[in-house]
């Protein structure tokens, strides 16, 4: 996001700033996502002049007073050079129609957030990438030869859905720290996005 677009965004939401984190280019930012089953620490370095990271649950909690208000949506959103919506699933079987619905519900919120800040240009963000991170906890003692004892991110070919799927193999007992720049690099390589 360019500085002048961030100024519009920040001017709109400055009084209720507890729901988002902003960072300047190359500044490492961290955000924590807590779920019933796990806590993930995400790290991200903006690609553009300024990036905004937030969880829609935090926005709903700050603005509406209830984090779980409305339909289910994605876990994390990044507004940077593009829009990145990220969903984490730790289950064996993933219902891709449900995941797509979560991305669509999240986009309705994000579009509203951007429209309130800049109704004419949506802060000049033009593309939206939807990224599913499939968390797989593996037994490090019986790890396959091609997997490391450290967490590994791998792109998964999936032509049936309109979003990128990234498998995240994490040895059992390891801390869940996800480098989002690596995830986004995989999504950019996959080149599945929506023009907004």
C-alpha positions in Angstrom: 0.0 0.0 0.0 1.3 3.4 -0.9 1.8 6.0 1.9 -1.0 8.3 0.7 -3.4 5.3 0.6 -2.3 4.3 4.1 -3.0 7.8 5.3 -6.6 7.5 4.1 -6.9 4.1 5.8 -5.3 5.3 9.0 -7.4 8.5 9.1 -10.6 6.4 8.9 -9.6 3.9 11.5 -7.2 5.7 13.8 -9.7 6.0 16.7 -10.2 2.2 16.7 -6.6 1.2 15.9 -6.4 -1.9 18.2 -7.6 -4.3 15.4 -4.7 -3.9 12.9 -0.9 -3.7 12.8 0.9 -1.6 10.3 4.5 -1.7 9.2 6.8 0.1 6.8 8.7 -1.5 4.0 11.2 -4.2 5.2 10.1 -3.8 8.8 9.4 -7.2 10.3 5.9 -7.3 11.9 4.4 -10.2 13.9 0.8 -11.1 14.6 -0.6 -14.0 16.6 -3.6 -16.1 15.6 -5.2 -18.2 18.3 -7.5 -21.0 17.5 -9.1 -23.7 19.6 -6.4 -26.2 18.7 -3.3 -24.1 18.2 -1.6 -20.7 18.4 0.4 -19.5 15.3 2.9 -16.7 15.3 3.0 -15.1 11.9 5.8 -12.9 10.7 5.7 -10.6 7.7 7.9 -8.0 6.0 5.9 -5.5 3.7 6.7 -5.5 0.0 5.3 -2.0 -0.6 5.7 1.3 1.3 3.3 0.2 4.1 1.4 -2.9 4.9 -1.6 -3.5 7.2 -2.2 -6.9 8.9 -5.3 -7.8 10.7 -7.7 -10.6 11.8 -11.3 -9.9 10.9 -12.3 -11.3 14.3 -10.3 -8.5 15.9 -12.0 -5.9 13.6 -15.4 -7.3 14.5 -14.6 -7.3 18.2 -13.4 -3.7 18.1 -16.1 -2.2 15.9 -19.1 -4.5 16.5 -18.3 -5.7 20.1 -18.4 -9.4 19.2 -15.5 -11.3 17.6 -17.6 -14.2 16.3 -20.3 -11.9 14.8 -21.5 -12.9 11.3 -20.5 -15.7 9.0 -17.2 -17.6 9.2 -14.4 -15.9 7.3 -10.6 -16.2 6.7 -8.1 -16.1 9.5 -5.7 -13.3 8.5 -5.7 -10.5 5.9 -2.8 -8.5 4.6 -3.1 -5.2 2.7 0.2 -4.6 1.0 1.1 -4.3 -2.7 -2.0 -6.6 -3.2 -4.6 -8.1 -0.8 -3.7 -11.5 0.7 -6.5 -13.4 2.5 -5.1 -16.4 4.5 -7.0 -19.3 6.0 -5.4 -22.0 8.1 -6.9 -25.5 8.3 -5.4 -28.3 10.4 -7.8 -31.1 9.5 -7.2 -34.1 7.3 -10.2 -33.6 5.0 -10.8 -30.1 3.8 -14.2 -29.0 2.4 -13.0 -26.7 -0.4 -16.5 -25.3 -0.9 -16.6 -24.2 2.8 -13.1 -22.6 2.5 -14.2 -20.7 -0.7 -17.2 -19.5 1.3 -15.0 -18.3 4.1 -12.8 -16.4 1.6 -15.9 -14.8 0.0 -17.3 -13.8 3.4 -13.9 -12.3 4.4 -13.8 -10.4 1.1 -17.2 -8.8 1.9 -15.7 -7.4 5.2 -12.4 -6.4 3.6 -14.1 -4.6 0.7 -16.3 -2.7 3.3 -13.2 -1.8 5.3 -11.4 -0.5 2.2 -14.5 1.3 0.9 -14.9 3.2 4.2 -11.3 4.4 3.9 -11.4 5.2 0.2 -14.7 4.7 -1.5 -13.4 5.8 -5.0 -10.3 3.6 -5.3 -10.2 1.0 -2.5 -6.7 2.3 -1.5 -5.6 1.5 -5.1 -5.3 -2.3 -4.3 -6.1 -4.2 -7.5 -5.6 -7.9 -6.9 -6.7 -10.4 -4.2 -4.9 -13.6 -3.5 -6.7 -16.3 -1.4 -4.3 -18.7 0.2 -5.2 -21.8 2.2 -2.4 -23.1 4.5 -3.0 -26.7 5.3 -1.2 -27.3 8.6 0.1 -30.9 8.9 1.7 -31.9 12.2 4.1 -34.8 11.5 6.0 -37.2 13.7 9.6 -36.0 13.4 10.9 -39.5 14.3 9.2 -41.0 11.3 9.6 -38.1 8.8 9.7 -39.0 5.1 13.2 -38.6 3.6 12.1 -35.6 1.5 10.9 -33.6 4.6 13.2 -31.8 7.0 12.9 -31.9 10.8 12.2 -28.2 10.5 8.8 -26.7 9.4 8.5 -26.9 5.6 6.1 -25.0 3.2 5.2 -26.8 -0.1 2.8 -25.7 -2.9 0.1 -28.2 -3.6 -1.3 -28.5 -7.1 -5.0 -28.1 -7.0 -6.7 -27.1 -10.2 -10.2 -27.6 -8.7 -10.2 -24.5 -6.6 -9.7 -20.8 -7.3 -7.2 -20.3 -4.4 -3.6 -21.4 -3.7 -3.1 -24.3 -1.3 0.2 -24.5 0.6 1.0 -27.5 2.8 2.8 -26.6 5.9 4.5 -29.6 7.5 5.5 -29.0 11.1 7.3 -31.6 13.3 5.2 -32.6 16.4 6.2 -30.4 19.3 7.7 -27.6 17.2 6.5 -24.0 17.7 4.1 -22.8 15.1 5.9 -19.8 13.5 4.8 -19.1 9.9 6.9 -16.8 7.6 4.2 -15.2 5.5 6.5 -13.8 2.9 7.4 -17.4 2.0 3.7 -18.3 1.8 3.0 -15.3 -0.4 5.9 -16.1 -2.7 4.4 -19.5 -3.3 1.0 -17.9 -4.1 2.6 -15.4 -6.5 4.3 -18.2 -8.3 0.9 -20.1 -8.5 -0.6 -16.9 -10.0 -4.2 -17.5 -8.8 -5.8 -14.1 -8.1 -8.9 -12.1 -8.6 -8.9 -8.6 -10.1 -11.0 -6.3 -7.8 
